[in-house]
């Protein structure tokens, strides 16, 4: 089993319920959510003329290989109404694979660690809540150190971690 970190964000529709449903769909025998960060409201990056996002980070344990996990993520995004119409545009759900253990993956369809995670406070703030001393496998710096360089970006904690219903 590998420890993975996923970033989830939503800025269309009922953002909180969409995030909750994405978490519910991620949870499976081959992917167990261990911890969920608090909810953060974040200013859009790049394309600014859109609603603010709700973001969180998940720490999970998985037996899925990276491309299998990416396939699961894409199916969940599609099921929750994700349409890739404009780069950095509004979306019902966005799920990014940030880290997969300490692996470095460079493929056309997948880059791990996520290529822009070190520049994004909306990723680093909730990730630091879960694992501040975790080291970026390429930059070799901690999440806490990376976060200190993104404090100019608007991010605010707006709620506790989402509680998932117990599975039977």
C-alpha positions as CSV (number, residue, x, y, z in Angstrom):
1,X,0.0,0.0,0.0
2,X,1.2,3.5,-0.9
3,X,0.4,6.7,0.8
4,X,-1.0,9.3,-1.6
5,X,-2.1,12.9,-1.3
6,X,-4.9,14.3,-3.4
7,X,-6.1,17.8,-3.8
8,X,-9.8,18.4,-4.4
9,X,-11.4,21.7,-5.4
10,X,-14.9,22.9,-6.6
11,X,-16.2,26.3,-7.6
12,X,-19.5,25.5,-9.3
13,X,-22.8,24.4,-7.8
14,X,-23.0,23.1,-4.2
15,X,-19.3,23.1,-3.7
16,X,-19.2,21.4,-0.3
17,X,-21.6,18.6,-1.2
18,X,-19.7,18.0,-4.4
19,X,-16.5,17.6,-2.4
20,X,-18.2,15.3,0.0
21,X,-19.5,13.1,-2.9
22,X,-16.1,13.0,-4.5
23,X,-14.7,11.7,-1.2
24,X,-17.4,9.2,-0.9
25,X,-16.7,7.9,-4.5
26,X,-12.9,7.8,-3.8
27,X,-13.3,5.6,-0.8
28,X,-13.0,1.9,-1.8
29,X,-11.3,-1.3,-0.7
30,X,-8.3,-0.3,-2.8
31,X,-8.2,3.3,-1.7
32,X,-8.8,4.1,2.0
33,X,-9.0,7.7,3.1
34,X,-6.9,8.2,6.2
35,X,-7.3,11.9,6.8
36,X,-9.0,14.9,5.3
37,X,-7.9,18.5,5.8
38,X,-10.1,21.4,6.8
39,X,-12.0,23.2,4.1
40,X,-10.4,26.3,2.6
41,X,-11.9,29.0,0.3
42,X,-9.4,30.1,-2.3
43,X,-9.1,32.8,-4.9
44,X,-8.9,31.4,-8.5
45,X,-5.4,31.4,-10.0
46,X,-4.8,32.4,-13.6
47,X,-8.4,33.0,-14.8
48,X,-9.7,35.3,-12.1
49,X,-13.2,36.0,-13.4
50,X,-14.9,33.0,-11.8
51,X,-16.3,32.0,-8.3
52,X,-13.8,31.2,-5.5
53,X,-13.0,27.6,-4.9
54,X,-13.5,25.3,-1.9
55,X,-10.4,23.2,-1.5
56,X,-9.2,20.4,0.7
57,X,-6.4,17.7,0.7
58,X,-6.8,14.0,1.4
59,X,-4.3,11.6,2.7
60,X,-5.1,8.1,1.5
61,X,-3.6,4.6,1.4
62,X,-4.0,2.7,-1.9
63,X,-3.0,-0.4,-3.7
64,X,-3.8,1.2,-7.1
65,X,-0.9,1.9,-9.4
66,X,-0.6,5.6,-10.4
67,X,-2.3,5.3,-13.7
68,X,-5.1,3.2,-12.2
69,X,-5.6,5.9,-9.6
70,X,-5.6,8.6,-12.3
71,X,-8.3,6.6,-14.2
72,X,-10.5,6.5,-11.0
73,X,-10.0,10.2,-10.5
74,X,-11.1,11.0,-14.1
75,X,-14.2,8.8,-13.8
76,X,-15.2,10.5,-10.6
77,X,-14.7,13.9,-12.1
78,X,-16.8,13.0,-15.1
79,X,-19.6,11.5,-12.9
80,X,-19.7,14.7,-10.9
81,X,-20.1,16.9,-14.0
82,X,-16.5,18.0,-14.7
83,X,-16.2,19.4,-18.2
84,X,-12.8,20.6,-19.5
85,X,-14.0,23.6,-21.4
86,X,-11.4,26.3,-20.5
87,X,-7.9,25.9,-19.0
88,X,-8.1,27.0,-15.3
89,X,-11.8,27.7,-15.8
90,X,-14.7,27.1,-13.5
91,X,-15.4,23.4,-12.6
92,X,-17.7,21.4,-10.5
93,X,-14.8,19.2,-9.3
94,X,-11.1,19.0,-9.8
95,X,-9.0,16.2,-8.3
96,X,-5.3,16.3,-8.6
97,X,-2.8,13.5,-7.6
98,X,-0.2,15.5,-5.7
99,X,2.1,12.8,-4.3
100,X,2.3,9.0,-4.7
101,X,4.6,7.8,-1.9
102,X,8.0,9.3,-2.8
103,X,7.8,8.3,-6.4
104,X,8.7,10.7,-9.3
105,X,6.6,10.0,-12.4
106,X,7.1,11.9,-15.7
107,X,4.7,10.7,-18.3
108,X,2.6,12.6,-20.9
109,X,-0.7,11.8,-19.0
110,X,0.7,12.1,-15.4
111,X,3.3,14.0,-13.6
112,X,4.0,13.2,-9.9
113,X,4.7,15.2,-7.8
114,X,2.1,17.5,-9.3
115,X,4.0,20.0,-11.4
116,X,2.6,23.2,-9.8
117,X,1.9,22.1,-6.3
118,X,4.9,24.0,-4.9
119,X,3.5,27.3,-6.3
120,X,-0.1,26.9,-5.0
121,X,-1.1,28.0,-1.6
122,X,-4.5,26.4,-2.1
123,X,-2.7,23.0,-2.2
124,X,0.0,23.7,0.3
125,X,-2.1,25.2,3.1
126,X,-4.4,22.1,3.5
127,X,-1.4,19.7,2.8
128,X,0.6,21.4,5.6
129,X,-2.3,20.8,8.0
130,X,-1.9,17.1,7.4
131,X,1.8,16.7,6.8
132,X,3.9,19.9,7.3
133,X,7.2,18.0,7.5
134,X,6.6,15.9,4.4
135,X,9.3,16.5,1.8
136,X,8.7,17.2,-1.8
137,X,10.5,14.3,-3.6
138,X,12.1,16.5,-6.2
139,X,12.7,19.9,-4.5
140,X,13.6,18.1,-1.2
141,X,11.9,20.9,0.8
142,X,9.2,20.4,3.4
143,X,5.6,21.4,2.7
144,X,6.0,24.0,5.5
145,X,9.0,25.6,3.7
146,X,7.1,25.7,0.4
147,X,4.0,27.2,2.0
148,X,6.1,30.1,3.4
149,X,6.7,31.2,-0.1
150,X,3.1,31.4,-1.2
151,X,1.6,33.5,1.6
152,X,0.7,36.3,-0.8
153,X,-2.1,34.1,-2.3
154,X,-5.6,34.5,-0.8
155,X,-6.6,31.4,1.1
156,X,-8.8,31.2,4.2
157,X,-9.9,28.3,6.4
158,X,-13.7,28.1,6.3
159,X,-14.6,24.9,7.9
160,X,-13.5,21.7,9.7
161,X,-12.8,18.5,7.8
162,X,-15.7,17.0,6.0
163,X,-17.1,14.0,7.8
164,X,-17.9,11.0,5.7
165,X,-20.7,8.6,6.5
166,X,-19.4,5.3,8.0
167,X,-19.3,2.5,5.4
168,X,-20.6,-0.9,6.3
